Amino acid sequence: MENAKRIFDAFLCAKGLRHTDQRDIILDAFLGMEGHFSAEEIYRIVSEKNPEIGYATVYRTIKLLCDAGIARGIYFDDGRMRYEHKYGHGHHDHLVCIRCGKVIEIFDPQIEKAQDRLAKEKGFVPIRHQLNIFGVCKECRKRNK
């Protein structure tokens, strides 16, 4: 957590941006959350701590967190951007339930090897990738029986 704060501070300094109490509150809220969450969810937490922080400030700060490499934005096909921790978290992919919205993080070395092999076969140099598999989770399937 402290490393992420130092990275964000150095990023702001390098961009000539000010370090503010509002940005600290937003960063702390983000770092205190786990999973995948929208800007609205982050805003709700931040506004409880400081109601003077507006949604636009939260959204702009989240964008800065992404640019600094601390956060990553992901679309899960529901029309809303979700954010997750990037710094200090290894690469993973996602299983997404289309009924309840549950997101399960997965890491499978075989998938990674297959992606590398396919890219190499096609003469493609991958820079990054994101794999989201959409389906129905076990709990939703049980409820529908």
C-alpha positions in Angstrom: 0.0 0.0 0.0 2.8 2.4 0.9 4.6 1.6 -2.3 1.5 2.4 -4.3 1.3 5.7 -2.6 4.9 6.5 -3.3 4.4 5.5 -7.0 1.3 7.7 -7.3 3.1 10.7 -5.6 6.1 10.3 -8.0 3.7 10.0 -10.9 1.9 13.3 -9.9 5.3 15.0 -9.4 6.6 13.9 -12.8 3.4 15.1 -14.5 3.6 18.5 -12.7 0.3 17.8 -10.8 -0.4 18.7 -7.2 -0.6 16.2 -4.4 -3.9 17.0 -2.7 -5.8 15.7 0.3 -8.7 14.8 -2.0 -6.5 12.6 -4.1 -5.1 10.9 -1.0 -8.7 10.1 0.2 -9.6 8.6 -3.2 -6.3 6.6 -3.3 -6.9 5.3 0.2 -10.5 4.3 -0.7 -9.3 2.5 -3.9 -6.5 0.7 -2.1 -8.8 -0.4 0.6 -11.2 -2.1 -1.8 -10.9 -5.6 -3.2 -12.3 -7.0 -6.3 -13.8 -5.1 -9.3 -15.7 -1.9 -8.7 -17.1 1.0 -10.6 -16.3 4.7 -10.2 -19.7 5.1 -8.6 -18.8 2.6 -5.9 -15.6 4.3 -5.2 -17.4 7.7 -5.1 -19.9 6.4 -2.5 -17.1 5.4 -0.2 -15.2 8.6 -0.8 -18.2 10.8 -0.3 -18.8 9.2 3.2 -15.3 10.3 4.2 -15.5 13.8 2.6 -18.9 14.9 1.0 -17.1 17.8 -0.6 -15.3 15.5 -3.1 -17.3 15.4 -6.3 -17.8 12.6 -8.7 -15.7 14.3 -11.4 -12.7 14.5 -9.0 -13.1 10.8 -8.2 -13.3 9.9 -11.9 -10.3 12.0 -12.9 -8.3 10.6 -10.0 -9.1 7.0 -11.0 -7.9 7.9 -14.5 -4.6 9.1 -13.0 -4.4 5.9 -10.9 -4.7 3.9 -14.2 -2.1 6.1 -15.9 0.3 5.6 -13.0 -0.1 1.8 -13.3 -1.8 1.4 -9.9 -5.3 0.6 -11.3 -6.6 -1.1 -14.4 -10.0 -0.5 -16.1 -12.0 -3.5 -17.4 -15.3 -3.7 -19.3 -17.4 -6.8 -18.3 -20.1 -6.3 -21.0 -22.5 -4.4 -18.7 -21.7 -1.0 -20.2 -19.8 0.1 -17.0 -16.1 0.4 -16.6 -14.8 -1.6 -13.5 -11.5 -1.0 -11.8 -9.2 -3.4 -10.1 -5.7 -3.2 -8.5 -2.9 -3.5 -11.0 0.2 -2.6 -8.9 1.3 -5.5 -6.8 -1.2 -7.9 -8.3 -0.2 -10.5 -10.9 -1.8 -11.0 -14.3 -5.1 -12.9 -14.3 -8.2 -13.4 -16.4 -11.9 -13.4 -15.5 -15.0 -15.6 -15.5 -18.0 -13.3 -15.5 -21.6 -14.5 -14.6 -24.1 -12.9 -17.0 -26.9 -13.4 -14.4 -25.6 -12.2 -11.1 -22.5 -10.3 -12.2 -20.1 -12.3 -10.1 -16.5 -12.1 -11.3 -14.0 -14.9 -10.6 -10.4 -14.2 -11.1 -8.4 -17.0 -12.8 -4.8 -17.7 -13.7 -4.0 -20.7 -15.8 -0.4 -21.1 -17.2 -1.7 -23.2 -20.0 -3.9 -20.4 -21.2 -1.0 -18.0 -21.1 1.2 -20.5 -23.0 -1.5 -21.0 -25.7 -1.8 -17.2 -26.1 1.9 -16.8 -26.5 2.0 -19.7 -29.0 -0.8 -18.3 -31.1 0.8 -14.8 -31.2 4.1 -16.3 -32.2 2.5 -18.5 -34.9 0.9 -15.3 -36.4 4.0 -13.2 -36.1 2.3 -11.0 -33.5 4.1 -9.4 -30.6 1.6 -9.0 -27.7 1.9 -6.1 -25.4 -1.0 -6.9 -23.1 -4.2 -8.9 -23.1 -7.4 -9.4 -21.3 -9.5 -12.6 -21.3 -13.0 -12.5 -20.0 -15.2 -15.5 -20.3 -18.9 -14.9 -19.9 -21.3 -17.5 -18.7 -23.4 -18.6 -15.8 -21.9 -19.4 -12.4 -22.6 -22.5 -10.3 -24.8 -20.7 -7.8 -27.1 -19.2 -10.6 -27.3 -22.6 -12.3 -28.4 -24.2 -9.0 -31.1 -21.5 -8.4 -32.6 -22.2 -11.9 -33.0 -25.9 -11.4 
